[in-house]
Amino acid sequence: MTLNVRLMKFVSAVFYAFCSFFIIVVNKSILTEYKFPSFMFLGIGQMTATIIILYVAKMSKTIHFQDFDKSIPGKIFPLPLLYMGNHVTGLGGTKKLSLCFVFFSLPMFTVLRKFTILITMIMEFRILRKSFAPPLVCSVLAIVVGALVAASSDLSFNAEGYTFVLLNDVFTAASGVYTKKKLGMEGLGKYGVLFYNAFIIIIPTVLASAYTGDLQKALTFEGWMSVTFIFHFLLSCVMGFILMYSIILCSFYNTALTTTVVGAIKNVAVMYIGMFIGGDYIFSWTNFIGLNICISAALIYSYITFHSSVSSESSVKPAEDTLSAHITEKT
């Protein structure tokens, strides 16, 4: 049983890393090659796909989660607010740092995002009362040190942009920790957390999109006449759901901290790819050494987490009890 739990911890982490990387590729195509004008509408599409897929699966009795009643908002709160905060600050930071979803362009975005790991560890300790082994703490601190070393080579300081990204770190960490907390609540489970979070937040997001004129830009986009664009847009919507599911699954079998570290490993991997493919990575030894410290510490964290015979990170009992009720996990 211990072997099965360890396997699910590892597989869920790899699944999340793959989905996270793949959606970057898909979204990059939509937002840069097709020049789709609206991040927010793309997010609305992903939330819509999540609601439709889970509702159809529930109606066909493939999956099970609690029907909506007056207790749901209290159970799911504050996840929708954290999700919206994460979305707004993420887009704000991306805009201010001129990334436009081209993550290969600025190493500083990836560097600043490393602080999510430290914030997540602190929040898990304070909110979930989790303790971490000294080697794990040291590896997390090493990731942050590597980020600071890499950041020291960047002279294009943008206070407003960096503030957005650091706020996004806080919202991302809080969202991960509270997702882990909500997964243990009776009646919700993995699918209930996904469904009701998207269900509650989609209406305010549509209203905000209409108010800012973002919705109008998306609806009048000329690319809707292109079959290939529609294919990529629908693929992004479905991948948005799969990505959210992979995050939930990784958090279900691991800690929020482990999920965050997996995301950091993926981000640094993107940076390495950007050195050879992106063409706009400006090499400096300081930045390169810092990135290597980050990836080395993250890999050490992963090794300790997935090879420890006695895991001090996750509570696997709920996973064992609930897994039997959910047969279809892919979608």
Secondary structure as UniProt FT lines:
FT   HELIX           2..28
FT   HELIX           29..33
FT   HELIX           39..59
FT   TURN            60..61
FT   TURN            70..71
FT   HELIX           72..76
FT   TURN            77..78
FT   HELIX           79..96
FT   TURN            97..98
FT   TURN            100..101
FT   TURN            103..104
FT   HELIX           107..113
FT   HELIX           115..127
FT   HELIX           134..151
FT   TURN            152..153
FT   HELIX           159..183
FT   TURN            186..188
FT   HELIX           189..212
FT   HELIX           214..219
FT   HELIX           222..225
FT   HELIX           227..253
FT   HELIX           256..276
FT   TURN            277..278
FT   HELIX           285..307
FT   HELIX           317..323
FT   TURN            324..325
//
